[in-house]
Amino acid sequence: MQSHTQEQPLALTTVKPHYPTNGKEEEVNTDADSMEEEVEFNWEEYLEENGADAAPHTNFKHVEISLQSSFQPGMKLEVANKSNPDTYWVATIITTCGQLLLLRFSGYGEDRKADFWCDVMTAELHPVGWCAQNNKTLMPPEAIKEKYSDWTEFLIQDLTGARTAPANLLEGPLRGKNTVDLIVDGSVLELQDLLDPYLYWPVRVIQNVGGRLRLRYAGLSEEYHDHDTWLFYLDVRLRPLGWALENCLTLEPPTELRSMKSTSDWQQALEDAQLDGQKNPLPLEVFKDHVDLPKHSFKMGMKLEMVSPWEQLQICPVSVTKVYNEFYFQVMLDDLSAEAKPHFVICHANSPGILPVQWCMKNGVGLERPRAYEGQDFDWADYLKQSGTEAAPDACFPDTWQSRDFAKDMWLEAVNPHRPAEVCVAQVTQVRGRLLWLRLEGVPKPLSECIVDVESMDIFPVGWCEANAYPLTPPIKPVCQKQKKIAVVQPEKQLARSQPVEASPVNHCQPAALDPGSANGRYCCSKIFVNHRCFSGPYLNKGRIAELPQAVGPGKCTLVLKELLSMLINAAYKPGRVLKELQELEDQSWDCQEETLKAKYKGKTYRSTIRIVRLADQIPDFCRKVCVKLQCCPNLFSPILVTDKCPENCSVQTKTKYTYYYGKKRKLSKPTAGEETAEGELAKPTRRRKKRKAIFVQKKRRSSAVDYTPAGSPQDSDEGEEDEEMALQSGSEGTSSEPREDHTDTSSVEVTSSRPRRATALRRAVSAGNPALSPEAPIGRRRSTRSLSAYNQNSKYQPAKGQDMQVEEEEGQLVLDRNPLEWSVDEVVQFINSTDCASLAGIFQEQDIDGQALLLLTLPTVQECMDLKLGPAIKLCHQIERVKVAFYKQYAN
């Protein structure tokens, strides 16, 4: 929607940018120098504390589109044959997952047994026609070589009318990028004028935040940044460079900016922008999801209702005063006063906020009377009769009842209409048809209330800002209403902080500005593997490491590493200790971003700000140094998959290769100066460390966590726990407790646990005939956490009697008697019923999910298609991951 006041044009999206910070505010407690107050916003905790729900991610269609791969199912490309690397064959994209493509060679038809995954960043993929241009041989795979006698004729038929994968997405700097990532800083587009749909002017991309673009008109420099415009890349006002000339439209600078420069300066700016755009053309794939505007049916003089772009929270009568063409028309605010100042808006058939006559009455919403209207009660029938006009028919409007499953009290993230650079925590306070009433947190009244359309591209799902490294304005009193006393260990060195940005007096909880970075390939990585067979060291529990997924990624470097480190922390004997070690990790050569990680242990929460690398080429060094810090094999987690034997040969190396004190007897309590240790050596006096800033201990208000420590492990003593807390609170060095020999990297060693392993009991029952399967068998307590990595599930799959499909567990991992690709829907349901996700089994039955479909399920798919919250979805995906691991080990080859 585009607006215009005759005397003073109203540019709704060109307000001075505001850069909120990330929601932290700290106060030092003077009673004890190691204590301080910290207020931090966290979506997960905020929703849990308030018993609130996030709006479903599927409600935000524009965000869903922005996450899609540039590659589409059905596209054709040429792929190297595995059996004969010198030859190639045509393949079809079946589905995509990030930069991973599921391909099927042409000739297999509907047979999916030979489908294979490949990474677009590493595999040898080419557009159709590449072999002919480079004199390469096209040859079908051996398995189907005899299927057709004339493969040339087959290819002609197969490729007729097919779409080929774009060459620039298979090679060069744009290789493998998602559509939204193709828009880089400096890209040039054309933007439609606010006041005239026939006028366009080039704009440069200053910032791309997950598809939300900060744009600056060509000819304007940084000093004019308050005229920057924020738009989502799917907005109909944005077009590729050259659009105006191709469609016989006019290229002129915006009306309100023309007086800033001379005509010659504007002309020079236009030529420069066109030259820049030709040097670095924006791929046309960026516009593949742009919706073509439908033709409208509005006529001059028709009246309608519209959400006012001039006055907050008002819906007003307006009239169609001009029809530009079959796509655009102009409406004017009805004002009957003598001194009326015309307010114009340019609209199209899909403009958000335009409503049919009597919409407000039908939805119980107040309609603002026209200014100087005579009469106490506004009545549309009388008004139309007096003015001699007609109401716009309902057929002129989009579906006005479509609410997209939004409901009152749902939470989301929304752009502050008064400061377009600011994104706020927002609550839905009312839903009427396709309109949402929002309350923006962290914004003072009355500016905190606004009305948006369900199709608005200025609303986003919970977590969108965090996923795109963009600051989110939190509630003024985030997360916890009660102040918490926090034990803090100050870091010895701090990263150089970025320059402070302009703060708004509106926000009373100013976080530090984040560098959003770039979304190009430098900041994305492929998979990081967890090599379960490698030596896990003194800090990490071998049993929990074995239950982690084989790999994390692909994705943005910081997000992948944050997820991986969270898994490792929760796989530790003492998560707080690992968090403390990770906080000390730094390297001056790294390009880092600070991320807050949590660890839960014995009803307490530890937090720490960890420095995580942002660049893909620094990940191998970062992973190796983390492993060294945790005194485990350098390949325990790495971008390199260890399939058989570790290059470090860690299974036969002595433990002291990685940890200098492994195996020593060491006292847990701190010896004072001059006191002898267990080995007779004089202990060094306790060295007090400088204050560290980010680890703190916090009592959970509603704690469901139980003891993470395995029974019989060296960390099981109270002394160890006291030592850990003493280390955190006093700022002293702190010692890691001593792991025993039974936690080494030997595959035959069984890690004892505070929860008896059911699989172990079942195996004993089979071999010895004991009644271990009786209801009296102890089950033990189960840890409750939202982290996939920390959830330890050891239940055995028990199919119904009479079924010949059997599943066993060996060393905590599934062993399948039947290929899951052959499982029927009923067999999948039986498996789910045997896990702690039995309550979800009905969904698998309803959705007809068989074994093949089960193996394709991912966390985003489960959340979207099954409409599950994060916790249950992660638990379910953990069970699916166990089936996948068993499948790859037993049947993949």
Summary of the structure (lengths in Angstrom):
residues: 893
radius of gyration: 31.2
end to end distance: 56.7
largest distance: 104.3
contacts: 2734
relative contact order: 0.09
helix: 26%
strand: 23%
